[in-house]
Amino acid sequence: MLRSAQMLIAQGLIYHFFGPEWSLNKSLQDEQSIHLYKNIISLFNDRSSLKCPFGLHNLLELADKADSRIGTNKSNSRVGTWFGPTSVCTLMKESLNESVNIKLLDNIKIYVAQDCTIFKPDLLKLCTRDGSFMPCIVLIPARLGGNSVNEIYIDTLKMHLEMKNCLGIIGGKPKHSLYFFGYQADKILFLDPHLCQPSVNIYSSEDDDSKNFDNKSYHCSNAGYISFNKLDPSIAIGFYFKNRDELNEFCEFMKKNSQSEYFHSIFGVSEESFEKLQLNYEMFSLDERSYEENSLKSPVRRKKSKEKKGYFDKMLNNNNLNKAKVSTSARSGSSKTNGKKISDSDDFVLV
């Protein structure tokens, strides 16, 4: 998954410095563009150096630091360890935050969505410097089903891949991560970074302007494809926003589409911050009183229940879960309910 995430971040940096119309053969025509291109690739060099924040060595060192902070075994984050989309997105964000002395990355941020929700105030706070909006890469980890992708999300995935701000999707097949960049009919197109190749000595323009390196292993002329139904349900979607207008346009587009009963949201956009909406309620509690005594709620408990209900109402509204109900047959493939009455609370799940 680390290699696939590198590809998505590299695509974001290409969008940032060259624009979405960038082409390898057409865009590297002048010396300045070539130097910038070399500097971008050097950020992903596989060597232990502060100049290579997105290289495997640096990413694993950051994972080791995270493991040591939470008291886990440091060797757990070594080569061969499987990283999920959420942990990879977090590593990419932390790596950028650590790159304080790299001028190339001084004017870009990485935001990772929480609970499948973009909290717009938090995003704006992260990307605002001296009153100006800084370009940002938004990463949204999500899970689209249990053991396989729920088919109700396939059209939504296609819609996101068509968006001009979309950088692609990282995910893949079970235990085999891929980078997805488009689709054709019911097939999703991918690039597979897991190909053994000779190591490349990468030089940035800061090291030596006269040195060059072979960049063939960083580009591919052939793409593969698999069916949407064969995707692993754990994915992460990437978007790039150059200015605040693009972000606002994106949020309005998502809000408009979420009002349709045929649209199944993968993530939501909240106009309130995560800190303001987060819950501070225990998962369960022990009570010495009987059920009959406990059923008479005290004023304090009634207040908590009301606040809790208000939070869920807001989250359901942001994700359109209280307007467009998904039928039981669409989710499970069966209309049998074994005689059990299905309530409204069975129509959605908050993760």
C-alpha positions as CSV (number, residue, x, y, z in Angstrom):
1,M,0.0,0.0,0.0
2,L,3.0,2.4,0.6
3,R,3.9,2.2,-3.1
4,S,0.4,2.9,-4.2
5,A,0.1,5.8,-1.9
6,Q,3.4,7.2,-3.3
7,M,1.8,7.2,-6.7
8,L,-1.2,9.1,-5.6
9,I,0.9,11.7,-3.7
10,A,3.2,12.0,-6.7
11,Q,0.1,12.7,-8.9
12,G,-1.0,15.4,-6.5
13,L,2.4,17.1,-6.7
14,I,2.2,16.9,-10.5
15,Y,-1.2,18.6,-10.4
16,H,0.2,21.2,-8.0
17,F,3.3,22.2,-9.9
18,F,2.4,21.4,-13.6
19,G,-1.4,21.2,-13.7
20,P,-3.7,18.3,-14.6
21,E,-2.8,18.5,-18.3
22,W,0.8,17.6,-17.6
23,S,2.4,15.1,-20.0
24,L,5.8,13.4,-19.7
25,N,6.7,13.9,-23.4
26,K,5.2,17.3,-23.9
27,S,5.8,19.1,-20.6
28,L,9.5,18.7,-20.0
29,Q,10.7,21.0,-22.8
30,D,12.7,23.5,-20.8
31,E,15.5,23.3,-18.2
32,Q,13.4,24.7,-15.4
33,S,10.6,22.1,-15.9
34,I,13.2,19.3,-15.9
35,H,14.8,20.5,-12.7
36,L,11.4,20.7,-11.0
37,Y,10.5,17.2,-12.3
38,K,13.7,15.8,-10.9
39,N,13.1,17.4,-7.5
40,I,9.6,15.9,-7.3
41,I,10.9,12.4,-8.0
42,S,13.7,12.8,-5.5
43,L,11.2,13.2,-2.7
44,F,10.3,9.5,-3.2
45,N,13.9,8.2,-3.3
46,D,14.5,5.0,-1.3
47,R,17.1,6.3,1.0
48,S,17.2,7.4,4.6
49,S,17.4,11.1,4.2
50,L,15.4,14.2,5.2
51,K,15.4,15.2,1.6
52,C,13.2,12.1,0.8
53,P,10.1,12.5,3.0
54,F,8.0,10.1,0.9
55,G,10.6,7.4,0.5
56,L,10.0,4.0,2.0
57,H,12.8,4.4,4.5
58,N,11.4,7.6,5.9
59,L,7.8,6.3,5.9
60,L,8.9,3.2,7.9
61,E,10.8,5.3,10.4
62,L,7.7,7.4,11.0
63,A,5.7,4.3,11.5
64,D,8.2,3.1,14.0
65,K,8.0,6.3,15.9
66,A,4.2,6.0,16.0
67,D,4.5,2.4,17.3
68,S,6.9,3.5,20.0
69,R,4.6,6.3,21.1
70,I,1.7,3.8,21.6
71,G,3.9,1.2,23.2
72,T,3.8,-1.5,20.5
73,N,6.7,-3.5,19.2
74,K,9.0,-1.4,17.1
75,S,9.7,-4.2,14.6
76,N,6.0,-4.3,13.6
77,S,6.5,-1.6,11.0
78,R,9.3,-3.2,9.0
79,V,9.4,-4.1,5.3
80,G,6.6,-6.6,4.5
81,T,4.2,-5.2,7.0
82,W,0.7,-4.6,5.5
83,F,-0.5,-1.0,5.8
84,G,-4.1,-0.2,5.3
85,P,-5.4,2.9,3.5
86,T,-6.0,4.8,6.8
87,S,-2.6,4.2,8.2
88,V,-0.9,5.0,4.9
89,C,-2.8,8.3,4.5
90,T,-1.8,9.3,8.1
91,L,1.8,8.5,7.3
92,M,1.8,10.7,4.2
93,K,0.4,13.6,6.2
94,E,2.9,13.2,9.0
95,S,5.7,12.9,6.5
96,L,4.7,16.2,5.0
97,N,4.5,17.8,8.4
98,E,8.0,16.7,9.2
99,S,9.4,18.2,5.9
100,V,9.8,21.7,7.3
101,N,13.1,22.4,5.6
102,I,12.0,21.4,2.0
103,K,11.1,24.5,0.1
104,L,9.4,22.5,-2.6
105,L,6.7,21.4,-0.1
106,D,6.4,24.7,1.7
107,N,3.1,25.7,0.0
108,I,1.0,22.5,0.1
109,K,-0.8,20.6,2.8
110,I,-2.3,17.1,3.2
111,Y,-5.6,16.7,5.0
112,V,-6.9,13.2,6.1
113,A,-10.7,12.9,6.5
114,Q,-12.0,11.5,9.8
115,D,-15.0,9.1,10.0
116,C,-15.5,9.4,6.2
117,T,-16.2,13.1,6.7
118,I,-14.4,16.2,5.5
119,F,-14.8,18.7,8.3
120,K,-14.6,21.9,6.3
121,P,-13.6,24.3,9.2
122,D,-10.7,21.9,10.1
123,L,-9.6,21.8,6.5
124,L,-9.7,25.6,6.1
125,K,-7.8,26.0,9.4
126,L,-5.1,23.7,8.1
127,C,-4.7,25.3,4.7
128,T,-4.9,29.0,5.7
129,R,-1.7,31.0,6.1
130,D,-1.7,34.7,6.6
131,G,-5.3,34.9,5.3
132,S,-4.5,33.0,2.1
133,F,-5.6,29.5,1.1
134,M,-2.8,27.0,0.6
135,P,-3.3,24.2,-2.0
136,C,-4.0,20.9,-0.4
137,I,-4.3,17.2,-1.1
138,V,-7.4,15.6,0.6
139,L,-7.2,11.9,1.4
140,I,-10.4,10.1,2.4
141,P,-10.1,6.5,3.7
142,A,-13.3,4.6,3.5
143,R,-14.7,1.0,3.6
144,L,-17.3,0.1,1.0
145,G,-18.6,-3.2,2.4
146,G,-17.8,-6.2,4.4
147,N,-15.8,-8.8,2.4
148,S,-16.4,-7.1,-0.9
149,V,-17.4,-3.8,-2.4
150,N,-21.2,-3.1,-2.1
151,E,-22.4,-2.6,-5.6
152,I,-24.5,0.5,-4.6
153,Y,-21.2,2.4,-4.4
154,I,-19.8,1.6,-7.9
155,D,-21.6,4.4,-9.6
156,T,-20.4,6.8,-7.0
157,L,-16.8,5.6,-7.5
158,K,-17.2,6.2,-11.2
159,M,-18.5,9.7,-10.6
160,H,-15.5,10.6,-8.3
161,L,-13.0,9.3,-10.9
162,E,-14.6,11.6,-13.5
163,M,-14.1,14.7,-11.3
164,K,-11.3,17.1,-12.3
165,N,-10.0,17.3,-8.8
166,C,-9.7,13.6,-8.3
167,L,-6.2,12.2,-8.0
168,G,-7.2,8.6,-8.1
169,I,-7.9,5.8,-5.6
170,I,-5.6,3.5,-3.7
171,G,-6.8,0.1,-2.8
172,G,-6.6,-3.1,-4.8
173,K,-7.3,-6.7,-4.4
174,P,-6.9,-8.5,-1.0
175,K,-3.2,-8.2,0.0
176,H,-2.3,-6.6,-3.3
177,S,-2.5,-2.9,-3.4
178,L,-3.0,-0.9,-6.7
179,Y,-3.4,2.7,-7.8
180,F,-6.6,3.3,-9.7
181,F,-6.9,6.3,-12.0
182,G,-9.9,5.7,-14.3
183,Y,-12.5,3.3,-15.5
184,Q,-14.0,1.9,-18.7
185,A,-17.5,0.4,-18.5
186,D,-17.5,-2.0,-15.5
187,K,-13.7,-2.2,-15.3
188,I,-11.5,0.0,-13.2
189,L,-8.1,0.9,-14.6
190,F,-5.0,0.6,-12.5
191,L,-1.2,0.8,-12.3
192,D,0.6,-1.8,-10.3
193,P,3.8,-0.5,-8.6
194,H,4.9,-4.0,-7.4
195,L,7.4,-4.9,-10.1
196,C,11.0,-5.7,-9.3
197,Q,13.4,-3.4,-11.1
198,P,17.0,-2.2,-10.7
199,S,17.5,0.5,-8.1
200,V,17.9,4.0,-9.4
201,N,20.3,6.6,-8.1
202,I,18.1,9.7,-8.0
203,Y,19.7,13.2,-8.0
204,S,17.8,16.4,-7.3
205,S,18.8,19.6,-8.8
206,E,20.1,20.6,-5.4
207,D,22.6,17.7,-5.4
208,D,24.1,18.2,-8.9
209,D,22.6,19.9,-11.9
210,S,24.8,18.0,-14.3
211,K,23.8,14.5,-13.2
212,N,20.8,12.6,-14.7
213,F,19.1,9.4,-13.8
214,D,17.0,6.8,-15.6
215,N,13.3,7.7,-15.0
216,K,11.8,4.8,-17.0
217,S,10.9,2.8,-13.8
218,Y,8.8,5.8,-12.6
219,H,6.4,5.7,-15.6
220,C,4.3,3.0,-17.3
221,S,2.9,2.8,-20.7
222,N,0.5,0.0,-20.0
223,A,-2.4,-0.2,-17.6
224,G,-4.3,-3.1,-16.2
225,Y,-8.0,-3.4,-15.3
226,I,-10.2,-5.4,-13.0
227,S,-13.9,-5.5,-12.3
228,F,-15.3,-3.2,-9.7
229,N,-16.8,-6.2,-7.9
230,K,-13.3,-7.7,-7.3
231,L,-12.0,-4.6,-5.4
232,D,-11.0,-4.9,-1.8
233,P,-13.6,-2.8,0.2
234,S,-10.9,-0.8,2.0
235,I,-9.9,2.2,-0.2
236,A,-8.8,5.8,0.0
237,I,-9.7,8.5,-2.5
238,G,-7.5,11.5,-3.2
239,F,-8.5,15.0,-4.3
240,Y,-6.5,18.1,-5.0
241,F,-7.7,21.7,-4.5
242,K,-5.6,24.5,-5.7
243,N,-7.7,27.3,-4.2
244,R,-10.7,27.9,-2.0
245,D,-13.0,28.4,-5.0
246,E,-12.3,24.8,-6.1
247,L,-13.0,23.5,-2.6
248,N,-16.2,25.4,-2.3
249,E,-17.3,24.2,-5.8
250,F,-16.5,20.6,-4.8
251,C,-18.5,20.9,-1.5
252,E,-21.5,22.4,-3.3
253,F,-21.4,19.6,-5.9
254,M,-21.3,16.9,-3.2
255,K,-24.1,18.6,-1.3
256,K,-26.3,18.8,-4.4
257,N,-25.7,15.2,-5.3
258,S,-26.4,14.0,-1.8
259,Q,-30.0,15.2,-2.1
260,S,-30.7,12.6,-4.7
261,E,-32.3,9.4,-3.5
262,Y,-30.2,7.5,-6.1
263,F,-26.9,8.8,-4.8
264,H,-25.1,6.7,-2.2
265,S,-22.4,8.8,-0.5
266,I,-19.0,7.3,0.3
267,F,-18.1,10.3,2.4
268,G,-19.7,13.5,3.7
269,V,-18.9,17.2,4.1
270,S,-19.6,18.8,7.4
271,E,-19.8,22.6,7.9
272,E,-18.8,22.2,11.5
273,S,-15.5,21.1,13.0
274,F,-14.7,17.6,14.2
275,E,-14.1,18.8,17.8
276,K,-17.5,20.5,17.9
277,L,-19.3,17.4,16.7
278,Q,-17.4,14.6,18.4
279,L,-19.1,12.5,21.0
280,N,-17.8,12.1,24.5
281,Y,-20.2,9.3,25.5
282,E,-19.1,5.9,27.0
283,M,-19.7,2.8,24.9
284,F,-21.6,1.2,27.8
285,S,-22.2,1.7,31.5
286,L,-23.0,-0.4,34.6
287,D,-26.0,0.5,36.6
288,E,-26.9,-1.0,40.0
289,R,-30.6,-0.1,39.6
290,S,-33.2,-2.3,38.1
291,Y,-34.5,-1.8,34.5
292,E,-37.8,-0.4,35.9
293,E,-36.0,2.1,38.0
294,N,-33.6,3.0,35.3
295,S,-36.4,3.6,32.8
296,L,-37.3,6.8,34.7
297,K,-34.6,9.1,33.2
298,S,-33.2,11.9,35.3
299,P,-33.0,15.4,33.9
300,V,-29.3,15.0,33.3
301,R,-29.7,11.8,31.3
302,R,-32.5,13.3,29.3
303,K,-30.2,16.2,28.4
304,K,-27.5,13.8,27.3
305,S,-29.9,11.8,25.2
306,K,-31.1,14.9,23.5
307,E,-27.6,16.1,22.7
308,K,-26.6,12.7,21.4
309,K,-29.7,12.6,19.2
310,G,-28.8,16.1,17.8
311,Y,-25.3,14.9,16.9
312,F,-26.5,11.9,15.0
313,D,-29.2,14.0,13.2
314,K,-26.5,16.3,11.9
315,M,-24.2,13.5,10.8
316,L,-27.1,11.7,9.1
317,N,-28.1,14.9,7.3
318,N,-24.5,15.5,6.2
319,N,-24.3,12.0,4.7
320,N,-27.9,12.0,3.4
321,L,-28.6,8.8,5.4
322,N,-32.0,10.1,6.7
323,K,-33.3,10.9,3.2
324,A,-32.2,8.1,0.9
325,K,-32.7,4.7,2.5
326,V,-30.9,1.7,1.1
327,S,-33.2,-1.4,0.8
328,T,-32.3,-4.5,2.6
329,S,-32.2,-6.5,-0.6
330,A,-29.6,-4.1,-2.2
331,R,-27.3,-4.4,0.8
332,S,-27.5,-8.1,1.4
333,G,-28.6,-9.5,-1.9
334,S,-31.7,-11.1,-0.2
335,S,-35.1,-9.9,0.7
336,K,-35.6,-12.4,3.5
337,T,-35.9,-10.9,7.0
338,N,-36.8,-14.1,8.8
339,G,-40.0,-12.6,10.1
340,K,-38.2,-9.8,11.8
341,K,-39.5,-6.3,11.5
342,I,-36.9,-3.9,10.0
343,S,-36.8,-0.6,11.8
344,D,-35.3,2.7,10.6
345,S,-32.2,2.1,12.6
346,D,-31.4,-0.9,10.5
347,D,-31.2,1.1,7.3
348,F,-27.8,2.7,8.0
349,V,-24.5,2.1,9.9
350,L,-22.2,4.9,11.2
351,V,-18.6,3.8,11.4
